[in-house]
Amino acid sequence: MYISITDQIEIDREQRKTKKSGKDIHLTGLEFGILEYLATHPNRICTRQEILDSVWGDRFRYDTGTIDVHLNALRRKMEWSRTRPIEAIRGIGFIFHIAQQKAHYMYDLQQFMRNWLVSHEVDLKAAGLVGHLQMTPFVNELTIEPEALRRLLDSALSALLPIAHPGALHLTSKLTMEYFILSLDINGVVSELRIPIGG
């Protein structure tokens, strides 16, 4: 599932793949990790320690220039300059500059929801739940921001899982004149997400 992060760059977070202007760009796992972290925290300073914790985990406690080595390789492969779109802030970290207007995406919502259920299969099985997806049949695409929707759904699921009993998880949809409404129901406890039609 590719999502656009700039006018030219798309990433697939599940498959850990990258495209630039429709062309596949091979990145190492660490290069992709840096790109993914910065792209999901755009237009703000990301500290070196935050990047280390996210990309390397417990393998490195202190940055000894490792980030710079992989970031330089990433810049070279993406044909980016040393200041744009990723700018180094001396002694602190980096900013990934992304134009604010690139905030919404046309996306196949049904495929997104299927992928989301599959990505949470382990948690759902551990809770003894089975996912059922029922979508409004005549809505295939909406203007949404996939990462924002994913975070909302993840948050709702994590809040509901502790009170779940073995049974069914129901994910349903409803269309109104103004909203596409997603409802996540676990044992009668419902969390509702409203997506404005047309962004």
Buried (B, 14 or more C-beta within 10 A) or exposed (E): BBBBBBEBBBBEBEEBBBBBEEEEBEBEEBBBBBBBBBBBBBEEEBBBBBBBBBBBEEEBEEBEEBBEEBBEBBBEBBEBEEEEBBBBEEEEBBBBEBEEEBEBBEBEBBEBBBBBBEBBEEBBEEBEBEBEBEBBEEBEEBBBBBBEBBEBBBEBBEEBBEEBEEEEBBBBBBBEEEBBBBBBBBBEEEBEBEBEBEE
